[in-house]
Amino acid sequence: MATKTINLRDLPEDLVRRAKAYAAFRGLTLKDFVIHAIEEAVQKDVPPRSFVSVLLGGEQRRRRLKGKK
């Protein structure tokens, strides 16, 4: 499987500390914990149109991409 690199910046220190502790408690690395969390998030039952809207920044962004104002 091909992989991509994601850099996460400006995360609150408390969030990172709690995530590391939770991952360690579960016997995971922080990387594995984040991968698992992302997999769970994208597998939730989200209607495709709503998901696209979130990714593109809402209806206004979709219209601009299509050339409409």
PAZAPA-4460 file (N, C-alpha, C; in steps of 0.05 Angstrom, whole numbers, plus 32768, in hexadecimal, padded with zeros to 4 digits):
% residues 69
    n_x    n_y    n_z   ca_x   ca_y   ca_z    c_x    c_y    c_z   seq   type   mol
   8011   7FE9   8000   8000   8000   8000   8012   8019   8000     1      M     A
   800C   802C   7FEF   801A   8045   7FEE   8012   8056   8006     2      A     A
   8025   8066   800F   801F   8077   8026   8024   8094   8020     3      T     A
   8019   80A6   802F   801D   80C3   802D   8025   80CD   8049     4      K     A
   8033   80E3   8049   803B   80F0   8062   8028   8106   8068     5      T     A
   801F   8107   8081   800E   811D   808B   801C   812A   80A2     6      I     A
   8020   8144   80A1   802B   8153   80B7   8015   8161   80C6     7      N     A
   8013   815C   80E0   8000   816A   80F1   800E   817F   8101     8      L     A
   8005   8197   80FF   8012   81AD   810D   7FFD   81BB   811F     9      R     A
   8008   81CA   8132   7FF7   81DA   8143   7FE2   81CB   8152    10      D     A
   7FE9   81B3   815B   7FD7   81A4   816C   7FDB   81AC   8189    11      L     A
   7FC5   81AE   8198   7FC8   81B5   81B4   7FD9   81A0   81C2    12      P     A
   7FEC   81A9   81D3   7FFE   8196   81E1   7FEE   8182   81F1    13      E     A
   7FD9   818B   81FE   7FC9   8179   820F   7FBD   8163   81FE    14      D     A
   7FB3   8169   81E7   7FA8   8155   81D5   7FBC   8140   81CD    15      L     A
   7FD4   8149   81C6   7FEA   8137   81BE   7FF2   8125   81D5    16      V     A
   7FF4   8132   81ED   7FFC   8122   8205   7FE7   810D   820B    17      R     A
   7FCD   8114   8209   7FB8   8101   820F   7FB7   80EB   81FA    18      R     A
   7FBB   80F3   81E0   7FBB   80DF   81CB   7FD2   80CB   81CE    19      A     A
   7FEA   80D5   81D5   8001   80C3   81DA   7FFB   80B0   81F1    20      K     A
   7FF0   80BA   8206   7FEA   80AA   821D   7FD5   8094   8216    21      A     A
   7FC1   809C   8208   7FAC   8089   8200   7FB7   8074   81ED    22      Y     A
   7FC8   807C   81DA   7FD4   8069   81C8   7FE6   8055   81D7    23      A     A
   7FF6   8060   81EA   8007   804E   81FA   7FF7   803B   820B    24      A     A
   7FE1   8044   8217   7FD0   8033   8226   7FC5   801C   8216    25      F     A
   7FBE   8022   81FC   7FB4   800E   81EA   7FC9   7FFD   81DC    26      R     A
   7FE3   8003   81E2   7FF9   7FF4   81D6   7FFF   7FFC   81BA    27      G     A
   7FF8   8015   81B3   7FFC   801F   8198   8010   8036   8198    28      L     A
   801C   803B   8180   802C   8053   817D   8018   8069   8177    29      T     A
   8021   8082   817A   8010   8099   8174   8008   8098   8156    30      L     A
   801B   8090   8145   8015   808E   8128   7FFF   807A   8123    31      K     A
   8001   8062   812F   7FEC   804E   812B   7FD1   8057   8136    32      D     A
   7FD2   8065   814D   7FB9   806F   8158   7FAC   8083   8145    33      F     A
   7FBB   8095   813A   7FB0   80A9   8127   7FA5   809C   810E    34      V     A
   7FB4   8088   8104   7FAA   807A   80EC   7F90   806C   80F2    35      I     A
   7F8E   805F   8109   7F75   8051   8111   7F5E   8066   8114    36      H     A
   7F64   807D   8120   7F4F   8091   8124   7F45   809B   8109    37      A     A
   7F57   80A0   80F6   7F4F   80AA   80DC   7F3F   8094   80CD    38      I     A
   7F47   807B   80CF   7F38   8065   80C2   7F1C   8064   80CD    39      E     A
   7F19   8066   80E7   7EFE   8065   80F3   7EED   807D   80EA    40      E     A
   7EF9   8094   80E9   7EEA   80AC   80E1   7EE0   80AA   80C4    41      A     A
   7EF0   80A0   80B2   7EE7   809F   8096   7ED5   8087   8091    42      V     A
   7ED3   8074   80A3   7EC1   805D   809F   7EA6   8062   80AB    43      Q     A
   7EA2   8078   80B9   7E87   807E   80C4   7E74   8082   80AD    44      K     A
   7E5B   807E   80B3   7E46   8081   809F   7E40   809E   809A    45      D     A
   7E50   80AA   8089   7E4C   80C6   8082   7E43   80C8   8065    46      V     A
   7E2D   80D5   805F   7E24   80D7   8043   7E3A   80E3   8032    47      P     A
   7E3F   80D8   801B   7E55   80E2   800A   7E53   80FF   8003    48      P     A
   7E3C   810A   7FFE   7E39   8126   7FF7   7E42   8138   800F    49      R     A
   7E3A   8130   8027   7E42   813F   803F   7E61   813E   8042    50      S     A
   7E6C   8127   803E   7E89   8124   8040   7E98   8136   802D    51      F     A
   7E8F   8136   8014   7E9B   8147   7FFF   7E98   8164   8007    52      V     A
   7E81   816B   8011   7E7C   8187   801A   7E91   818F   802F    53      S     A
   7E96   817E   8042   7EA9   8184   8057   7EC5   8187   804B    54      V     A
   7ECC   8174   8039   7EE7   8175   802D   7EEB   818E   801C    55      L     A
   7ED7   8196   800E   7EDA   81AD   7FFC   7ED4   81C8   8009    56      L     A
   7ECA   81C8   8021   7EC5   81E1   802E   7EA9   81EB   802A    57      G     A
   7E96   81D9   8024   7E7A   81E1   8022   7E71   81E7   8005    58      G     A
   7E58   81EE   8003   7E4B   81F2   7FE9   7E58   8208   7FD9    59      E     A
   7E60   821E   7FE6   7E6C   8234   7FD7   7E85   822B   7FC9    60      Q     A
   7E95   821C   7FD6   7EAF   8212   7FCA   7EA9   8200   7FB2    61      R     A
   7E94   81EF   7FB5   7E8D   81DD   7F9E   7E85   81ED   7F86    62      R     A
   7E75   8202   7F8B   7E6C   8213   7F74   7E84   8220   7F67    63      R     A
   7E97   822A   7F76   7EAE   8237   7F6A   7EBE   8223   7F5A    64      R     A
   7EC0   820A   7F63   7ECF   81F6   7F55   7EC2   81EF   7F3A    65      L     A
   7EA7   81F1   7F39   7E98   81EC   7F21   7E97   8204   7F0E    66      K     A
   7EA1   821B   7F17   7EA0   8233   7F07   7E88   8244   7F0A    67      G     A
   7E77   823E   7F1E   7E5F   824D   7F24   7E64   8260   7F3A    68      K     A
   7E55   8276   7F3C   7E58   8289   7F52   7E3F   828A   7F62    69      K     A
***
